[in-house]
Structures are given as structure tokens and as C-alpha cells.
Amino acid sequence: MIGRISKVFIPAVISLFVFSSMASAHVTVMPKTSSTGAWETYTLKVPVEKDVATTKVTVKAPAGVEIMSYQPVPGWTYSSEKDASGKVKTFTFETTGEGILSGQFQQFVFVAKNPEKATKAAWDAFQYYKDGSIVEWTGGEGTDAPHSITDIVTTSNTDQHSSQTSEHSDKAQTKDNSKTKTEVTEKKTETFTSLSLILSGLAALLSFAALIIAIRKK
């Protein structure tokens, strides 16, 4: 009985482990959510799911997304293909060394301007291996090789209102603090003036007393 369970259970566990490892080895672009019109800093993560190294990765810019700049990576070159208007259609990171070895991953950072309208930006990626094979991460969700998707969302009016309310609150607090400081300064000035008058009166009184004493001595 135990032998039969082992024959069924062990292969199932191994299959689940292999599937989980492959599922976690997808090429991804982060963050998964961003705002319309934002200049977002994206991170392209490229893991290796084979026993050979990855030597190149090419990404197709999603519709409406403008690739603006990239962060240089030691041991890798950057190139891009542009359309007639000068906008980047695809960009590529290619190794000048061994590449990404089995069991490793590499991150590539770039900046892109999001479209002004809400959409789902699909990042089609092409992963090139040293043995000449290519994995096309261009499928939809649930496929064996899905592309990464960033949900470009419109900032809600509630968030904008909260931001404006906070700003107004800060301004009001600053105004109240300034008013309080002014009142304290005025009170200090009044106190100093009163004290000066009292001291002046005492000085005059002492001078008068000294004058009388001097006259009597004569």
C-alpha cells in the first residue's frame, strides 16, 4: 500500500516543484501598477531557467509607453530600435561576458513615461540563450510564457483631494505658528518697554534724592 502511494505521490511532488520553479523564472517588469503620465522607474528582472547562460534580452515597448533612459550595467551593452518619430520600439541588453548563468538572475533598470490614459501595458520580452534558443515571453496570463503586465491607472480624485487637504492643513498650521510667534514677540516688546520706563523713573528719583542730599550738606 505504501509503495503504491509513493509511486503516485513522489512524481506528483516532483512535478509540482518543477512547475513552481518554472513559474517563478518568468521575465518580469516591476512595478505592477503605475500612474498615468508618470515618469516611472521600471526594473526588468531576467532569471535563468535552463542550464545554459542567458546572453541577451530584448523588450518591446508597450503601446503609449515612451522609453526615456536606462541605467548602465557593467558587462552589458544597451541598444534600441526607434520608429520614424524617434520613439523607442524595442530595446536590448546584451552581455559582453558570460551572461546570466544558471541559477542566477540579472536586473536592468530603465525610465519610461507612461501614457496619459489608463491601460494595461504588456511587456513582450525575448530571452536569448547561449545555445541559440529563444524564449518568447509574449503570451497572455495563464500561458506557459506570459508577458509581464503593468496596470497604468488614473490617480483618483480622492487621492488628489487628500493631497490638497494636507497641503492646506500645512499652510494653515504655518500661518498659525507665525501668528503665535508674532504675538509672543509683541508681548516681549511691551514687557521690555514697561520695564524700561520703571527703571528710568527709579533713576530719576535717585538723582533727585542725591541732589537734595548734596544741597543739605552745603
C-alpha positions as CSV (number, residue, x, y, z in Angstrom):
1,M,0.0,0.0,0.0
2,I,2.8,2.4,1.0
3,G,4.7,1.5,-2.2
4,R,1.7,2.4,-4.4
5,I,1.2,5.8,-2.6
6,S,4.9,6.6,-3.0
7,K,4.7,5.8,-6.8
8,V,1.9,8.3,-7.1
9,F,2.8,10.9,-4.5
10,I,6.6,11.3,-5.3
11,P,6.2,12.0,-9.0
12,A,3.4,14.5,-8.2
13,V,5.6,16.4,-5.7
14,I,8.5,16.5,-8.2
15,S,6.2,17.8,-11.0
16,L,4.8,20.4,-8.7
17,F,8.3,21.5,-7.7
18,V,9.4,21.7,-11.3
19,F,6.3,23.6,-12.3
20,S,6.8,26.1,-9.4
21,S,10.4,26.7,-10.4
22,M,9.5,27.4,-14.0
23,A,6.6,29.7,-13.0
24,S,8.9,31.7,-10.8
25,A,11.5,32.0,-13.6
26,H,9.4,34.3,-15.7
27,V,10.9,37.6,-17.1
28,T,9.1,40.3,-15.2
29,V,8.9,44.1,-15.2
30,M,8.1,46.0,-12.0
31,P,6.2,47.8,-10.7
32,K,3.0,46.0,-11.5
33,T,1.0,49.2,-11.0
34,S,1.8,52.8,-12.0
35,S,0.1,56.1,-12.7
36,T,-1.0,57.7,-15.9
37,G,1.5,60.3,-17.3
38,A,4.2,59.4,-14.7
39,W,7.9,59.1,-15.3
40,E,8.2,55.7,-13.8
41,T,11.4,53.8,-12.9
42,Y,11.0,50.2,-14.1
43,T,13.0,47.2,-13.2
44,L,13.4,44.3,-15.7
45,K,14.2,41.1,-13.9
46,V,15.7,38.3,-16.0
47,P,16.1,34.9,-14.3
48,V,17.6,31.8,-16.0
49,E,15.5,28.6,-16.2
50,K,18.0,26.5,-18.2
51,D,21.4,25.0,-17.6
52,V,22.9,27.5,-20.1
53,A,23.5,31.2,-19.8
54,T,21.3,34.0,-21.0
55,T,23.3,36.3,-23.2
56,K,20.7,38.8,-24.4
57,V,17.2,40.1,-23.7
58,T,15.1,42.3,-25.9
59,V,11.9,44.1,-24.8
60,K,9.2,45.6,-26.9
61,A,7.9,48.9,-25.6
62,P,4.1,48.7,-24.9
63,A,1.8,51.0,-26.9
64,G,1.9,54.5,-25.5
65,V,4.9,54.0,-23.2
66,E,7.9,56.1,-24.1
67,I,11.4,54.7,-23.1
68,M,13.4,57.7,-21.9
69,S,16.7,56.4,-20.3
70,Y,18.4,53.4,-18.8
71,Q,20.9,52.6,-16.1
72,P,24.2,51.2,-17.4
73,V,25.1,47.7,-16.2
74,P,28.7,46.5,-16.1
75,G,29.3,43.7,-18.6
76,W,26.2,44.6,-20.6
77,T,25.6,46.9,-23.6
78,Y,22.4,48.7,-24.4
79,S,20.9,49.3,-27.8
80,S,17.5,50.4,-29.1
81,E,15.4,50.4,-32.3
82,K,13.4,53.6,-32.9
83,D,10.4,54.4,-35.2
84,A,10.2,57.3,-37.7
85,S,9.3,59.8,-34.9
86,G,12.3,58.8,-32.8
87,K,10.5,56.8,-30.2
88,V,12.0,53.6,-28.9
89,K,10.2,50.5,-30.3
90,T,12.4,47.9,-28.8
91,F,15.5,47.9,-26.5
92,T,18.1,45.3,-25.9
93,F,20.6,44.4,-23.1
94,E,23.4,42.1,-24.4
95,T,26.3,40.7,-22.4
96,T,29.9,41.3,-23.2
97,G,31.0,38.4,-20.9
98,E,29.5,35.1,-19.7
99,G,26.0,36.5,-19.3
100,I,23.5,35.3,-16.7
101,L,24.4,31.8,-15.5
102,S,22.1,29.0,-14.5
103,G,20.6,29.7,-11.0
104,Q,21.3,33.5,-11.3
105,F,19.2,36.5,-12.3
106,Q,20.0,40.0,-13.5
107,Q,18.1,43.3,-13.1
108,F,18.0,46.1,-15.6
109,V,16.6,49.5,-14.7
110,F,15.1,52.0,-17.1
111,V,12.9,55.0,-17.0
112,A,9.7,55.4,-19.1
113,K,6.9,57.9,-19.5
114,N,3.5,56.3,-19.0
115,P,0.6,57.1,-21.4
116,E,-1.9,59.7,-20.3
117,K,-4.8,57.3,-20.4
118,A,-5.3,54.2,-18.2
119,T,-4.3,51.0,-19.8
120,K,-2.6,47.6,-19.3
121,A,1.0,47.8,-20.6
122,A,2.2,44.4,-21.8
123,W,6.0,44.0,-21.9
124,D,6.8,41.4,-24.6
125,A,10.3,40.1,-23.9
126,F,12.6,37.8,-25.8
127,Q,15.2,35.9,-23.8
128,Y,18.3,34.6,-25.8
129,Y,20.3,31.7,-24.5
130,K,23.9,30.8,-25.3
131,D,22.8,27.6,-27.1
132,G,20.9,29.7,-29.6
133,S,17.4,29.0,-28.2
134,I,15.0,31.9,-27.6
135,V,12.1,32.0,-25.1
136,E,9.4,34.5,-26.2
137,W,7.6,35.9,-23.1
138,T,4.7,37.2,-25.2
139,G,1.7,35.2,-24.1
140,G,-1.3,36.2,-22.1
141,E,-2.0,35.5,-18.4
142,G,-2.2,31.8,-17.7
143,T,0.0,30.7,-20.7
144,D,3.4,28.9,-20.4
145,A,5.3,32.1,-21.3
146,P,3.3,35.1,-20.2
147,H,4.4,38.7,-20.8
148,S,4.7,40.9,-17.7
149,I,1.9,43.5,-17.4
150,T,1.8,46.9,-15.7
151,D,-1.6,48.3,-14.8
152,I,-1.5,52.0,-15.7
153,V,-4.2,53.6,-13.6
154,T,-5.6,57.1,-13.2
155,T,-5.0,58.8,-9.9
156,S,-8.3,59.0,-8.1
157,N,-9.9,62.4,-7.2
158,T,-9.9,61.1,-3.6
159,D,-6.1,60.9,-3.6
160,Q,-5.9,64.4,-5.1
161,H,-8.3,65.8,-2.6
162,S,-6.4,64.2,0.3
163,S,-3.2,65.7,-1.1
164,Q,-4.8,69.2,-1.4
165,T,-6.3,68.9,2.1
166,S,-2.9,68.0,3.6
167,E,-1.3,70.9,1.8
168,H,-4.0,73.4,3.0
169,S,-3.6,72.0,6.5
170,D,0.2,72.5,6.4
171,K,-0.3,76.1,5.2
172,A,-2.8,76.8,7.9
173,Q,-0.5,75.4,10.6
174,T,2.3,77.5,9.3
175,K,0.1,80.6,9.4
176,D,-1.0,79.8,13.0
177,N,2.6,79.3,14.1
178,S,3.6,82.7,12.5
179,K,0.7,84.4,14.3
180,T,1.7,82.9,17.6
181,K,5.4,83.9,17.2
182,T,4.2,87.5,16.4
183,E,2.0,87.7,19.5
184,V,4.9,86.4,21.7
185,T,7.2,89.0,20.2
186,E,4.8,91.8,20.7
187,K,4.3,90.8,24.4
188,K,8.0,90.7,24.9
189,T,8.3,94.2,23.4
190,E,5.6,95.5,25.7
191,T,7.2,94.0,28.8
192,F,10.6,95.4,27.8
193,T,9.1,98.9,27.3
194,S,7.3,98.9,30.7
195,L,10.5,97.7,32.4
196,S,12.5,100.5,30.8
197,L,10.0,103.1,31.9
198,I,10.1,101.8,35.5
199,L,13.9,101.8,35.6
200,S,14.0,105.3,34.1
201,G,11.6,106.5,36.8
202,L,13.8,105.0,39.6
203,A,16.9,106.5,38.1
204,A,15.3,110.0,38.1
205,L,14.1,109.5,41.6
206,L,17.5,108.5,42.8
207,S,19.1,111.5,41.1
208,F,16.6,113.9,42.7
209,A,17.3,112.4,46.1
210,A,21.1,112.7,45.6
211,L,20.6,116.4,44.6
212,I,18.7,117.1,47.8
213,I,21.3,115.4,50.0
214,A,24.1,117.4,48.3
215,I,22.2,120.7,48.9
216,R,21.7,120.0,52.6
217,K,25.4,119.2,53.1
218,K,26.2,122.7,51.8
